[in-house]
Structures are given as C-alpha cells and as structure tokens.
Amino acid sequence: MKFSLRSGAVKVLLTALALNLTAAAQANEEAVKKAVESFVGGAAVEVVAKTPYGGLYEVVLKSGEIVYTDEKASFIIDGRVIDTRTRKDVTQERMAKLSAIDFATLPLNQAIKQVKGNGKRVIATFEDPNCGYCKRLGKELAQMDDVTIYTFLYPILSADSTTKSNNIWCAKDKAKVWTDWIVNAKAPAVASCDTTAVEKNVELGHKLKIGGTPTIFLADGTRIGGFVPVAELEKAITASAVK
C-alpha cells in the first residue's frame, strides 16, 4: 500500500514538527534556568540556550557572566568553550556579542567631547579620574589622530573620584581640564555647576553593567573592557569598521 501526501500537507506537518521541537527546546531551557537558579539560590539567570557542543546549555547570568551546564543542571562549568574545528573562542565571541550596545543610544551630551584631526572615527569611554589604567589609556589616546572621543565621567572608586569628576565637568574647558589631569596629573580646580550629568553617567554605567574602568565602546557597539595600547585599539576600530 502506497501512501502519499500533497505538498501542502507536508508543509503543515513540517511546520507542526518545527513548532513542537521549538516548544520542547524552550521547555528544556526553562527547566535548566529553574535548576540553576535553585542551585545559586536566586533569580540570577538572564537567558538559557542550547549549544551545539556536547549537549551543553549556555547560561547567561544577570551579572553578565556565562557558564555551562547539562539539561539536568547536574554540573556547572565556569570556563571557555573553544571550537577545535575553527579554533575560535566561542565563549569570548558570545561575551562580545552580549556586551555590545547600540552606540546611537548613548547620551553624548553627558560626555566630554574631544575631536582630533578630522574626527571621523568615533569612540566612547567610561572612566574614573582616579583609575590608574584610565591614566595609562589617556596617554595612549593622546597619540591617536582623526578620532572623536566621548569621555563619560564614571566615578565609582571613591568619594574623591566624584569630587574630581564634578570639578572637571564644571570646568569651562572640560576637555582640557580632563586631559591636564588624566595625562599630566594637574589637579582640576574647584568648580561648581549642575552635576546631574555625572550622576546620570553612574546610573547609565550600572545599566550597561560596566563594572570597571576604563571601558571603551566602538562605533559599532563593541565593548572593550580595560586598558588597551593604542596599536590594539586602532586595530579594533579598523575591524569594527569592516563589519
């Protein structure tokens, strides 16, 4: 006995099968989420997704970290997945994608603007005036040309960081005073004005899960956490432009 299906019926069956598989996958991911949160003792999971690697599930925590587990959450792996075929660091790529932002949404009016050369290339930084690595970055950025730099004052280290940030923000020439301090260690003069922008920067930084300074954002939204030498930053900007 032969059995045949019209193309329309085949499509309906395939669609139903796909929906069932999707529902099952979602159910598994939700079960993994609940199991992990039960283990850590709180609502700590942002999202769960199955990976193509040995039945592992990727668990993105609300802290921004990525861990891996199986469908029963019988173990948790806190480490990196390397694809041996492509030699790519899968975890690093995912972290970069998850931590990227929409650059266009940054409130640039809350940042110090510096234009070097033609200013065609654009980056944004979140920096604490008392951050040692920010001072190192400042010396590197001083070597760059044809770039516009938006510096968001992000005082998270101490009360003195807030005081310095407010004085810099209230200066007549913000960019000069910032550079004088961060590059040349010339302390900003006491100044007063509306420093709501600095307060909003701290709120924004927390929203973007910026836990350390400096943090750099490229025009395509790519996040670079920590200090990088100018040569490495130049390469990253070029790579982001190609994307």
PyMOL commands that set and color helices and strands:
alter all, ss='L'
color gray80, all
select helices_A, chain A and resi 7-40+90-99+103-105+108-110+132-141+159-169+174-182+196-207+230-242
alter helices_A, ss='H'
color red, helices_A
select strands_A, chain A and resi 45-50+57-61+66-69+76-77+112-116+121-127+147-153+215-218+223-225
alter strands_A, ss='S'
color yellow, strands_A
deselect
rebuild
show_as cartoon
